């Protein structure tokens, strides 16, 4: 493993650069009200770091409450059909961070908080297979490319949670 002084320094820097500024703000950051991938990427990263590092349960609860509000905003960017208006590559990026955060939260709470236990989330999980054409080609819109590298780890996790999710060959 890493030397103890490296671990201690990394923790200090994460608190100094991320967790303390985030919890000390009196006003929301721009991405906290943006129904797009940046909300999930930023909030999910902060929430994950907090679950690993914050030992004070009251402070953690306040921080996660704020993260969860941002995740709700992120999900507002999807219709009931689960389509990502930013395209497949942004789906992978944003929904990936949402899913990683949700998996950690579920584990941390012993299953009491399961963000994936939701019909809309299942529809979002099905989005990549709904826009797949053939091979790596997808229906492209927004500024997503014509091809999509399916993230195998994310899709495997989603397939384990939702029977209808299919992983392409």
Backbone as JSON Lines, residues from 0, in Angstrom:
{"i":0,"aa":"X","n":[0.81,-1.19,0.0],"ca":[0.0,0.0,0.0],"c":[0.85,1.25,0.0]}
{"i":1,"aa":"X","n":[0.19,2.34,0.05],"ca":[0.87,3.64,0.08],"c":[1.43,3.92,1.46]}
{"i":2,"aa":"X","n":[2.47,4.71,1.49],"ca":[3.08,5.12,2.77],"c":[2.05,5.93,3.56]}
{"i":3,"aa":"X","n":[2.02,5.76,4.87],"ca":[1.04,6.48,5.7],"c":[1.06,8.0,5.51]}
{"i":4,"aa":"X","n":[2.24,8.57,5.31],"ca":[2.3,10.03,5.12],"c":[1.67,10.44,3.78]}
{"i":5,"aa":"X","n":[1.72,9.58,2.78],"ca":[1.08,9.87,1.49],"c":[-0.44,9.81,1.65]}
{"i":6,"aa":"X","n":[-0.93,8.8,2.36],"ca":[-2.36,8.66,2.6],"c":[-2.88,9.87,3.39]}
{"i":7,"aa":"X","n":[-2.15,10.25,4.43],"ca":[-2.57,11.39,5.25],"c":[-2.59,12.67,4.41]}
{"i":8,"aa":"X","n":[-1.59,12.86,3.57],"ca":[-1.53,14.06,2.72],"c":[-2.69,14.06,1.72]}
{"i":9,"aa":"X","n":[-2.96,12.92,1.11],"ca":[-4.06,12.84,0.14],"c":[-5.39,13.19,0.82]}
{"i":10,"aa":"X","n":[-5.62,12.65,2.01],"ca":[-6.86,12.97,2.73],"c":[-6.95,14.45,3.04]}
{"i":11,"aa":"X","n":[-5.84,15.03,3.52],"ca":[-5.84,16.47,3.83],"c":[-6.17,17.3,2.59]}
{"i":12,"aa":"X","n":[-5.58,16.93,1.47],"ca":[-5.79,17.7,0.24],"c":[-7.23,17.54,-0.28]}
{"i":13,"aa":"X","n":[-7.79,16.36,-0.14],"ca":[-9.19,16.16,-0.57],"c":[-10.12,17.02,0.29]}
{"i":14,"aa":"X","n":[-9.85,17.04,1.59],"ca":[-10.65,17.91,2.46],"c":[-10.45,19.37,2.08]}
{"i":15,"aa":"X","n":[-9.18,19.79,1.93],"ca":[-8.86,21.2,1.67],"c":[-9.38,21.67,0.32]}
{"i":16,"aa":"X","n":[-9.27,20.83,-0.7],"ca":[-9.61,21.25,-2.06],"c":[-11.05,20.94,-2.48]}
{"i":17,"aa":"X","n":[-11.67,19.95,-1.83],"ca":[-12.99,19.51,-2.28],"c":[-14.04,19.59,-1.18]}
{"i":18,"aa":"X","n":[-13.89,18.8,-0.15],"ca":[-14.96,18.65,0.84],"c":[-15.2,19.92,1.66]}
{"i":19,"aa":"X","n":[-14.15,20.54,2.16],"ca":[-14.34,21.76,2.96],"c":[-14.92,22.9,2.13]}
{"i":20,"aa":"X","n":[-14.39,23.18,0.92],"ca":[-15.02,24.24,0.12],"c":[-16.47,23.94,-0.23]}
{"i":21,"aa":"X","n":[-16.77,22.69,-0.56],"ca":[-18.14,22.32,-0.94],"c":[-19.1,22.55,0.22]}
{"i":22,"aa":"X","n":[-18.72,22.1,1.4],"ca":[-19.63,22.24,2.55],"c":[-19.64,23.66,3.09]}
{"i":23,"aa":"X","n":[-18.62,24.45,2.79],"ca":[-18.56,25.81,3.3],"c":[-19.25,26.85,2.44]}
{"i":24,"aa":"X","n":[-19.72,26.46,1.28],"ca":[-20.36,27.43,0.38],"c":[-21.75,27.78,0.87]}
{"i":25,"aa":"X","n":[-22.08,29.04,0.77],"ca":[-23.42,29.5,1.14],"c":[-24.36,29.53,-0.06]}
{"i":26,"aa":"X","n":[-23.81,29.37,-1.24],"ca":[-24.62,29.38,-2.45],"c":[-24.26,28.16,-3.3]}
{"i":27,"aa":"X","n":[-25.2,27.66,-4.04],"ca":[-24.91,26.48,-4.86],"c":[-23.97,26.79,-6.01]}
{"i":28,"aa":"X","n":[-23.26,25.79,-6.44],"ca":[-22.41,25.88,-7.62],"c":[-23.29,25.73,-8.86]}
{"i":29,"aa":"X","n":[-22.83,26.23,-10.0],"ca":[-23.66,26.26,-11.21],"c":[-24.17,24.87,-11.59]}
{"i":30,"aa":"X","n":[-23.35,23.84,-11.41],"ca":[-23.73,22.51,-11.85],"c":[-24.76,21.85,-10.94]}
{"i":31,"aa":"X","n":[-24.99,22.4,-9.76],"ca":[-25.98,21.82,-8.85],"c":[-27.41,22.04,-9.34]}
{"i":32,"aa":"X","n":[-27.58,22.96,-10.26],"ca":[-28.93,23.2,-10.81],"c":[-28.99,22.91,-12.31]}
{"i":33,"aa":"X","n":[-27.99,22.2,-12.82],"ca":[-27.93,21.91,-14.25],"c":[-28.39,20.47,-14.51]}
{"i":34,"aa":"X","n":[-29.54,20.27,-15.17],"ca":[-30.03,18.91,-15.43],"c":[-29.26,18.25,-16.57]}
{"i":35,"aa":"X","n":[-27.98,18.0,-16.32],"ca":[-27.08,17.44,-17.33],"c":[-25.98,16.64,-16.64]}
{"i":36,"aa":"X","n":[-25.1,16.05,-17.43],"ca":[-24.11,15.13,-16.9],"c":[-23.2,15.74,-15.84]}
{"i":37,"aa":"X","n":[-22.88,17.03,-15.93],"ca":[-21.96,17.61,-14.95],"c":[-22.51,17.54,-13.53]}
{"i":38,"aa":"X","n":[-23.82,17.61,-13.38],"ca":[-24.4,17.5,-12.04],"c":[-24.04,16.16,-11.41]}
{"i":39,"aa":"X","n":[-24.2,15.08,-12.17],"ca":[-23.9,13.75,-11.65],"c":[-22.4,13.53,-11.49]}
{"i":40,"aa":"X","n":[-21.61,14.02,-12.42],"ca":[-20.16,13.83,-12.36],"c":[-19.58,14.53,-11.12]}
{"i":41,"aa":"X","n":[-19.92,15.8,-10.95],"ca":[-19.37,16.56,-9.83],"c":[-19.94,16.1,-8.49]}
{"i":42,"aa":"X","n":[-21.27,16.04,-8.41],"ca":[-21.89,15.63,-7.14],"c":[-21.53,14.19,-6.79]}
{"i":43,"aa":"X","n":[-21.54,13.31,-7.78],"ca":[-21.2,11.91,-7.52],"c":[-19.78,11.75,-7.01]}
{"i":44,"aa":"X","n":[-18.86,12.51,-7.57],"ca":[-17.47,12.44,-7.12],"c":[-17.32,12.94,-5.69]}
{"i":45,"aa":"X","n":[-17.97,14.06,-5.41],"ca":[-17.9,14.61,-4.05],"c":[-18.56,13.65,-3.06]}
{"i":46,"aa":"X","n":[-19.73,13.13,-3.42],"ca":[-20.42,12.2,-2.53],"c":[-19.62,10.94,-2.27]}
{"i":47,"aa":"X","n":[-18.98,10.41,-3.31],"ca":[-18.16,9.21,-3.14],"c":[-16.97,9.49,-2.22]}
{"i":48,"aa":"X","n":[-16.29,10.6,-2.47],"ca":[-15.15,10.96,-1.61],"c":[-15.6,11.1,-0.16]}
{"i":49,"aa":"X","n":[-16.75,11.73,0.04],"ca":[-17.27,11.92,1.39],"c":[-17.57,10.59,2.07]}
{"i":50,"aa":"X","n":[-18.18,9.66,1.33],"ca":[-18.5,8.36,1.94],"c":[-17.25,7.6,2.33]}
{"i":51,"aa":"X","n":[-16.17,7.8,1.62],"ca":[-14.91,7.14,1.97],"c":[-14.18,7.85,3.11]}
{"i":52,"aa":"X","n":[-14.33,9.17,3.23],"ca":[-13.46,9.91,4.14],"c":[-14.14,10.52,5.35]}
{"i":53,"aa":"X","n":[-15.38,10.99,5.23],"ca":[-16.01,11.72,6.33],"c":[-16.49,10.74,7.39]}
{"i":54,"aa":"X","n":[-15.92,10.88,8.57],"ca":[-16.28,9.97,9.67],"c":[-17.41,10.51,10.53]}
{"i":55,"aa":"X","n":[-17.57,11.82,10.6],"ca":[-18.63,12.44,11.37],"c":[-19.95,12.22,10.62]}
{"i":56,"aa":"X","n":[-20.83,11.37,11.18],"ca":[-22.05,10.99,10.47],"c":[-23.0,12.18,10.25]}
{"i":57,"aa":"X","n":[-23.01,13.14,11.16],"ca":[-23.87,14.31,10.97],"c":[-23.38,15.15,9.79]}
{"i":58,"aa":"X","n":[-22.07,15.35,9.72],"ca":[-21.51,16.12,8.6],"c":[-21.73,15.36,7.29]}
{"i":59,"aa":"X","n":[-21.53,14.05,7.33],"ca":[-21.74,13.24,6.13],"c":[-23.19,13.32,5.68]}
{"i":60,"aa":"X","n":[-24.12,13.24,6.61],"ca":[-25.55,13.3,6.25],"c":[-25.89,14.63,5.59]}
{"i":61,"aa":"X","n":[-25.38,15.74,6.1],"ca":[-25.64,17.05,5.5],"c":[-25.05,17.14,4.09]}
{"i":62,"aa":"X","n":[-23.84,16.64,3.94],"ca":[-23.18,16.67,2.64],"c":[-23.94,15.81,1.64]}
{"i":63,"aa":"X","n":[-24.31,14.6,2.05],"ca":[-25.02,13.7,1.14],"c":[-26.41,14.22,0.8]}
{"i":64,"aa":"X","n":[-27.04,14.92,1.72],"ca":[-28.34,15.52,1.42],"c":[-28.2,16.5,0.25]}
{"i":65,"aa":"X","n":[-27.16,17.3,0.29],"ca":[-26.91,18.25,-0.8],"c":[-26.61,17.52,-2.1]}
{"i":66,"aa":"X","n":[-25.79,16.48,-2.03],"ca":[-25.48,15.69,-3.23],"c":[-26.75,15.07,-3.8]}
{"i":67,"aa":"X","n":[-27.59,14.53,-2.95],"ca":[-28.83,13.89,-3.41],"c":[-29.76,14.89,-4.1]}
{"i":68,"aa":"X","n":[-29.81,16.12,-3.62],"ca":[-30.61,17.15,-4.3],"c":[-30.07,17.38,-5.71]}
{"i":69,"aa":"X","n":[-28.76,17.4,-5.84],"ca":[-28.15,17.59,-7.16],"c":[-28.44,16.4,-8.07]}
{"i":70,"aa":"X","n":[-28.43,15.21,-7.51],"ca":[-28.74,14.02,-8.31],"c":[-30.18,14.07,-8.81]}
{"i":71,"aa":"X","n":[-31.09,14.61,-8.01],"ca":[-32.47,14.78,-8.45],"c":[-32.54,15.73,-9.64]}
{"i":72,"aa":"X","n":[-31.76,16.8,-9.58],"ca":[-31.7,17.75,-10.7],"c":[-31.16,17.05,-11.94]}
{"i":73,"aa":"X","n":[-30.1,16.27,-11.77],"ca":[-29.53,15.52,-12.9],"c":[-30.6,14.66,-13.56]}
{"i":74,"aa":"X","n":[-31.37,13.95,-12.77],"ca":[-32.4,13.04,-13.31],"c":[-33.52,13.8,-14.02]}
{"i":75,"aa":"X","n":[-33.74,15.06,-13.68],"ca":[-34.75,15.88,-14.37],"c":[-34.41,16.07,-15.84]}
{"i":76,"aa":"X","n":[-33.15,15.88,-16.2],"ca":[-32.73,16.02,-17.59],"c":[-33.15,14.86,-18.47]}
{"i":77,"aa":"X","n":[-33.73,13.84,-17.9],"ca":[-34.19,12.66,-18.64],"c":[-35.71,12.65,-18.67]}
{"i":78,"aa":"X","n":[-36.26,12.25,-19.81],"ca":[-37.69,12.04,-19.9],"c":[-38.06,10.69,-19.31]}
{"i":79,"aa":"X","n":[-39.34,10.38,-19.31],"ca":[-39.8,9.09,-18.78],"c":[-39.24,7.92,-19.57]}
{"i":80,"aa":"X","n":[-38.87,8.17,-20.85],"ca":[-38.32,7.09,-21.68],"c":[-36.84,6.83,-21.42]}
{"i":81,"aa":"X","n":[-36.2,7.65,-20.59],"ca":[-34.8,7.44,-20.23],"c":[-33.79,7.98,-21.23]}
{"i":82,"aa":"X","n":[-34.24,8.69,-22.24],"ca":[-33.31,9.19,-23.26],"c":[-32.43,10.3,-22.68]}
{"i":83,"aa":"X","n":[-31.15,10.23,-23.01],"ca":[-30.19,11.25,-22.62],"c":[-30.07,12.23,-23.77]}
{"i":84,"aa":"X","n":[-30.53,13.45,-23.57],"ca":[-30.52,14.45,-24.63],"c":[-29.12,14.86,-25.05]}
{"i":85,"aa":"X","n":[-28.13,14.51,-24.26],"ca":[-26.75,14.82,-24.6],"c":[-26.1,13.73,-25.45]}
{"i":86,"aa":"X","n":[-26.77,12.62,-25.63],"ca":[-26.24,11.54,-26.48],"c":[-25.59,10.43,-25.68]}
{"i":87,"aa":"X","n":[-25.25,9.34,-26.37],"ca":[-24.73,8.14,-25.71],"c":[-23.44,8.35,-24.91]}
{"i":88,"aa":"X","n":[-22.48,9.1,-25.45],"ca":[-21.22,9.25,-24.72],"c":[-21.43,10.03,-23.42]}
{"i":89,"aa":"X","n":[-22.32,11.01,-23.43],"ca":[-22.61,11.76,-22.21],"c":[-23.42,10.9,-21.24]}
{"i":90,"aa":"X","n":[-24.24,10.03,-21.77],"ca":[-24.96,9.08,-20.92],"c":[-23.95,8.28,-20.11]}
{"i":91,"aa":"X","n":[-22.94,7.72,-20.79],"ca":[-21.94,6.89,-20.12],"c":[-21.22,7.68,-19.04]}
{"i":92,"aa":"X","n":[-20.87,8.9,-19.34],"ca":[-20.11,9.71,-18.4],"c":[-20.97,10.09,-17.19]}
{"i":93,"aa":"X","n":[-22.08,10.76,-17.44],"ca":[-22.92,11.22,-16.34],"c":[-23.61,10.1,-15.59]}
{"i":94,"aa":"X","n":[-24.24,9.19,-16.34],"ca":[-24.97,8.1,-15.67],"c":[-23.99,7.13,-15.0]}
{"i":95,"aa":"X","n":[-22.79,7.05,-15.53],"ca":[-21.76,6.26,-14.86],"c":[-21.49,6.8,-13.46]}
{"i":96,"aa":"X","n":[-21.25,8.09,-13.36],"ca":[-21.0,8.68,-12.04],"c":[-22.22,8.57,-11.13]}
{"i":97,"aa":"X","n":[-23.4,8.74,-11.69],"ca":[-24.62,8.55,-10.9],"c":[-24.67,7.13,-10.34]}
{"i":98,"aa":"X","n":[-24.4,6.16,-11.19],"ca":[-24.47,4.75,-10.79],"c":[-23.4,4.4,-9.77]}
{"i":99,"aa":"X","n":[-22.18,4.88,-9.97],"ca":[-21.1,4.59,-9.01],"c":[-21.44,5.16,-7.64]}
{"i":100,"aa":"X","n":[-21.97,6.4,-7.64],"ca":[-22.38,7.0,-6.38],"c":[-23.52,6.2,-5.75]}
{"i":101,"aa":"X","n":[-24.5,5.83,-6.55],"ca":[-25.65,5.07,-6.05],"c":[-25.22,3.73,-5.46]}
{"i":102,"aa":"X","n":[-24.26,3.08,-6.1],"ca":[-23.77,1.79,-5.6],"c":[-23.08,1.96,-4.25]}
{"i":103,"aa":"X","n":[-22.27,3.01,-4.12],"ca":[-21.6,3.27,-2.83],"c":[-22.61,3.62,-1.75]}
{"i":104,"aa":"X","n":[-23.61,4.43,-2.1],"ca":[-24.63,4.83,-1.13],"c":[-25.43,3.62,-0.66]}
{"i":105,"aa":"X","n":[-25.77,2.76,-1.58],"ca":[-26.51,1.55,-1.23],"c":[-25.69,0.67,-0.28]}
{"i":106,"aa":"X","n":[-24.41,0.54,-0.6],"ca":[-23.53,-0.25,0.27],"c":[-23.37,0.4,1.63]}
{"i":107,"aa":"X","n":[-23.14,1.7,1.63],"ca":[-22.9,2.43,2.89],"c":[-24.12,2.39,3.81]}
{"i":108,"aa":"X","n":[-25.33,2.38,3.22],"ca":[-26.56,2.4,4.03],"c":[-27.16,1.01,4.22]}
{"i":109,"aa":"X","n":[-26.43,-0.02,3.83],"ca":[-26.96,-1.37,3.98],"c":[-28.22,-1.61,3.16]}
{"i":110,"aa":"X","n":[-28.35,-0.9,2.04],"ca":[-29.51,-1.05,1.17],"c":[-30.68,-0.15,1.5]}
{"i":111,"aa":"X","n":[-30.57,0.63,2.58],"ca":[-31.69,1.51,2.97],"c":[-31.93,2.62,1.94]}
{"i":112,"aa":"X","n":[-30.87,3.1,1.31],"ca":[-31.0,4.1,0.24],"c":[-30.49,3.49,-1.05]}
{"i":113,"aa":"X","n":[-31.42,3.2,-1.94],"ca":[-31.08,2.57,-3.22],"c":[-31.64,3.42,-4.34]}
{"i":114,"aa":"X","n":[-30.8,4.28,-4.89],"ca":[-31.23,5.19,-5.95],"c":[-31.62,4.48,-7.23]}
{"i":115,"aa":"X","n":[-31.15,3.26,-7.42],"ca":[-31.46,2.54,-8.65],"c":[-32.8,1.82,-8.6]}
{"i":116,"aa":"X","n":[-33.41,1.75,-7.45],"ca":[-34.69,1.07,-7.3],"c":[-35.81,2.03,-7.72]}
{"i":117,"aa":"X","n":[-35.91,2.2,-9.06],"ca":[-36.79,3.24,-9.58],"c":[-37.04,2.95,-11.06]}
{"i":118,"aa":"X","n":[-38.26,3.04,-11.52],"ca":[-38.61,2.74,-12.92],"c":[-37.9,3.69,-13.89]}
{"i":119,"aa":"X","n":[-37.81,4.96,-13.54],"ca":[-37.14,5.92,-14.42],"c":[-35.66,5.56,-14.58]}
{"i":120,"aa":"X","n":[-35.04,5.13,-13.5],"ca":[-33.63,4.75,-13.56],"c":[-33.45,3.54,-14.48]}
{"i":121,"aa":"X","n":[-34.38,2.6,-14.41],"ca":[-34.3,1.44,-15.31],"c":[-34.4,1.89,-16.77]}
{"i":122,"aa":"X","n":[-35.29,2.84,-17.05],"ca":[-35.41,3.34,-18.42],"c":[-34.12,4.03,-18.87]}
{"i":123,"aa":"X","n":[-33.49,4.76,-17.97],"ca":[-32.21,5.41,-18.29],"c":[-31.14,4.35,-18.56]}
{"i":124,"aa":"X","n":[-31.15,3.29,-17.77],"ca":[-30.17,2.21,-17.95],"c":[-30.32,1.53,-19.32]}
{"i":125,"aa":"X","n":[-31.51,1.55,-19.87],"ca":[-31.77,0.92,-21.16],"c":[-31.41,1.81,-22.35]}
{"i":126,"aa":"X","n":[-31.09,3.07,-22.11],"ca":[-30.85,4.01,-23.19],"c":[-29.79,3.56,-24.21]}
{"i":127,"aa":"X","n":[-28.62,3.06,-23.8],"ca":[-27.61,2.72,-24.81],"c":[-28.07,1.66,-25.81]}
{"i":128,"aa":"X","n":[-28.82,0.69,-25.34],"ca":[-29.27,-0.35,-26.27],"c":[-30.39,0.16,-27.17]}
{"i":129,"aa":"X","n":[-31.08,1.18,-26.75],"ca":[-32.15,1.74,-27.58],"c":[-31.61,2.62,-28.7]}
{"i":130,"aa":"X","n":[-30.41,3.12,-28.56],"ca":[-29.87,3.96,-29.63],"c":[-28.77,3.23,-30.41]}
{"i":131,"aa":"X","n":[-28.58,1.96,-30.16],"ca":[-27.58,1.18,-30.88],"c":[-28.1,0.83,-32.27]}
{"i":132,"aa":"X","n":[-27.24,1.01,-33.26],"ca":[-27.59,0.64,-34.62],"c":[-26.99,-0.72,-34.95]}
{"i":133,"aa":"X","n":[-25.7,-0.76,-35.17],"ca":[-25.0,-2.02,-35.44],"c":[-23.56,-1.86,-35.01]}
{"i":134,"aa":"X","n":[-23.0,-2.94,-34.48],"ca":[-21.62,-2.86,-34.0],"c":[-21.47,-1.75,-32.98]}
{"i":135,"aa":"X","n":[-20.52,-0.87,-33.23],"ca":[-20.28,0.24,-32.31],"c":[-21.02,1.51,-32.72]}
{"i":136,"aa":"X","n":[-21.79,1.45,-33.81],"ca":[-22.51,2.62,-34.31],"c":[-23.82,2.83,-33.55]}
{"i":137,"aa":"X","n":[-24.08,4.1,-33.28],"ca":[-25.29,4.48,-32.54],"c":[-25.97,5.65,-33.24]}
{"i":138,"aa":"X","n":[-27.22,5.87,-32.89],"ca":[-27.91,7.07,-33.33],"c":[-27.18,8.23,-32.64]}
{"i":139,"aa":"X","n":[-26.63,9.11,-33.44],"ca":[-25.83,10.19,-32.89],"c":[-26.61,11.49,-32.92]}
{"i":140,"aa":"X","n":[-26.56,12.22,-31.83],"ca":[-27.17,13.54,-31.76],"c":[-26.43,14.33,-30.7]}
{"i":141,"aa":"X","n":[-26.81,15.58,-30.56],"ca":[-26.08,16.51,-29.72],"c":[-24.65,16.54,-30.25]}
{"i":142,"aa":"X","n":[-23.66,16.45,-29.41],"ca":[-22.29,16.42,-29.93],"c":[-21.62,15.08,-29.66]}
{"i":143,"aa":"X","n":[-22.43,14.03,-29.55],"ca":[-21.89,12.68,-29.38],"c":[-21.37,12.15,-30.72]}
{"i":144,"aa":"X","n":[-20.34,11.33,-30.68],"ca":[-19.8,10.76,-31.92],"c":[-20.73,9.7,-32.51]}
{"i":145,"aa":"X","n":[-20.41,9.26,-33.71],"ca":[-21.2,8.24,-34.41],"c":[-21.03,6.85,-33.81]}
{"i":146,"aa":"X","n":[-19.93,6.66,-33.09],"ca":[-19.68,5.36,-32.47],"c":[-19.66,5.53,-30.96]}
{"i":147,"aa":"X","n":[-19.84,4.43,-30.27],"ca":[-19.92,4.46,-28.82],"c":[-19.17,3.27,-28.26]}
{"i":148,"aa":"X","n":[-18.22,3.54,-27.37],"ca":[-17.51,2.48,-26.68],"c":[-18.33,2.12,-25.44]}
{"i":149,"aa":"X","n":[-19.01,1.01,-25.51],"ca":[-19.85,0.59,-24.39],"c":[-18.99,0.3,-23.17]}
{"i":150,"aa":"X","n":[-19.27,0.95,-22.04],"ca":[-18.47,0.72,-20.83],"c":[-18.87,-0.62,-20.18]}
{"i":151,"aa":"X","n":[-18.04,-1.64,-20.32],"ca":[-18.45,-2.98,-19.87],"c":[-18.73,-3.08,-18.37]}
{"i":152,"aa":"X","n":[-17.94,-2.42,-17.54],"ca":[-18.18,-2.51,-16.09],"c":[-19.5,-1.9,-15.69]}
{"i":153,"aa":"X","n":[-19.79,-0.73,-16.24],"ca":[-21.05,-0.05,-15.95],"c":[-22.23,-0.89,-16.43]}
{"i":154,"aa":"X","n":[-22.15,-1.38,-17.67],"ca":[-23.25,-2.18,-18.2],"c":[-23.43,-3.49,-17.45]}
{"i":155,"aa":"X","n":[-22.33,-4.11,-17.02],"ca":[-22.43,-5.35,-16.25],"c":[-23.13,-5.1,-14.91]}
{"i":156,"aa":"X","n":[-22.79,-3.99,-14.27],"ca":[-23.45,-3.65,-13.02],"c":[-24.94,-3.39,-13.24]}
{"i":157,"aa":"X","n":[-25.25,-2.63,-14.29],"ca":[-26.65,-2.32,-14.59],"c":[-27.42,-3.58,-14.98]}
{"i":158,"aa":"X","n":[-26.78,-4.49,-15.71],"ca":[-27.43,-5.74,-16.08],"c":[-27.74,-6.58,-14.84]}
{"i":159,"aa":"X","n":[-26.86,-6.55,-13.86],"ca":[-27.1,-7.27,-12.61],"c":[-28.29,-6.7,-11.85]}
{"i":160,"aa":"X","n":[-28.55,-5.41,-12.04],"ca":[-29.66,-4.75,-11.36],"c":[-30.97,-4.78,-12.15]}
{"i":161,"aa":"X","n":[-30.85,-4.77,-13.49],"ca":[-32.04,-4.7,-14.35],"c":[-31.96,-5.8,-15.4]}
{"i":162,"aa":"X","n":[-32.92,-6.71,-15.38],"ca":[-32.92,-7.86,-16.29],"c":[-32.92,-7.48,-17.77]}
{"i":163,"aa":"X","n":[-33.5,-6.35,-18.11],"ca":[-33.66,-5.98,-19.52],"c":[-32.39,-5.38,-20.14]}
{"i":164,"aa":"X","n":[-31.42,-5.01,-19.33],"ca":[-30.19,-4.42,-19.86],"c":[-29.4,-5.5,-20.58]}
{"i":165,"aa":"X","n":[-28.99,-5.2,-21.8],"ca":[-28.21,-6.14,-22.63],"c":[-26.85,-5.52,-22.94]}
{"i":166,"aa":"X","n":[-25.83,-6.36,-22.87],"ca":[-24.48,-5.92,-23.18],"c":[-24.15,-6.41,-24.6]}
{"i":167,"aa":"X","n":[-23.78,-5.48,-25.49],"ca":[-23.45,-5.93,-26.86],"c":[-22.17,-6.76,-26.88]}
{"i":168,"aa":"X","n":[-22.05,-7.58,-27.91],"ca":[-20.85,-8.42,-28.04],"c":[-19.62,-7.56,-28.22]}
